[in-house]
Amino acid sequence: MSRTVESHQPVSAPVLAAYRYCEAVTGAQARNFAYGIRLLPTARRQAMSALYAFSRRVDDIGDGALPPATKHERLQETRALLDAVRAGAVDEDHTDPVAVALAHAAGVFPIPLGGLDELIDGVLMDVREETYETWDDLTVYCRCVAGAIGRLSLGVFGVRPGADAVRAAEYADTLGLALQLTNILRDVREDADNGRTYLPAEDLAKFGCSAGFHGDRPPAGADFTGLVQHEVRRARALFAEGYRLLPLLDRRSAACVAAMAGIYRRLLDRIERDPEAVLRGRVSLPAHEKAYVAVRGLSGLDSRHISRHTARRRT
């Protein structure tokens, strides 16, 4: 995958309206994501908002209160819409703004739309209420719902001329795993309240947490701090590998990735300092701290740090 060359042709009013709808969805429902993509040039920001809006629709079906059979039906309908986008059967007169925006974005950028099929597959795993015995089992799910998003995003970003596109896709996938594991730690209480357990069963058993999380305190006799520290170490290793993507991207795309990943790394820091905070409520960052992370990403500090670190590892 070479660096993406964006179209400078005027965008029609219906397509522009579709993008504005997707950007409104992104701003309202994904503040961490929105902080990152605001650093991108307009065409890439619009394309990323289209990807988010479609992904949000899939997630909302999985997270909603509909019966499992109805969720399954809605997800298959969404897959059919994706097939229509992929086949070029969605034009600017289509009544669904998300489909219009996604179709236009896929015409401008080499977006691997199969990643959205993987997302639907992952949400179907949620609908079936699958659980995960080992980290390898959980990785299959995380690659569907997050690693695929990393690879989709790379279709918008492109890579620098001469950069290893295959390796870039691997790093994007790994960074997606890091973000998803951080999400799982942050949402452990919320997921438990919704009857879901994502952390591997063997990890829960190892730290005496198999009873689950249904209050603002860990299960009696559990080493909850040990469990969180174990998963934090795993997430940090994934971040370290995934951050090697940054030097392969152009400055603005690297800034976007650094901002989004930086926010989640800081969430991970907070969780590590106070593991039981995730049982009391959702851990988040204040707006001023997110803004600092965005500025740091735009300055290229993270990219330069990763470049130096990678060079040292090669010598």
Secondary structure, DSSP 8 states (H G I E B T S, - for coil): --------S---HHHHHHHHHHHHHHHHH-HHHHHHHTTS-HHHHHHHHHHHHHHHHHHHHHHSSS-HHHHHHHHHHHHHHHHHHHTT---TT-S-HHHHHHHHHHHHS---THHHHHHHHHHHHHHTT---SSHHHHHHHHIIIIIHHHHHHHHHH---TT--HHHHHHHHHHHHHHHHHHHHHHTHHHHHHTT---S-HHHHHHTT-TT---SSS--TT--HHHHHHHHHHHHHHHHHHHGGGGGGS-HHHHHHHHHHHHHHHHHHHHHHH-TTHHHHS-----HHHHHHHHHHHHHTHHHHHHHHHHHHHH-
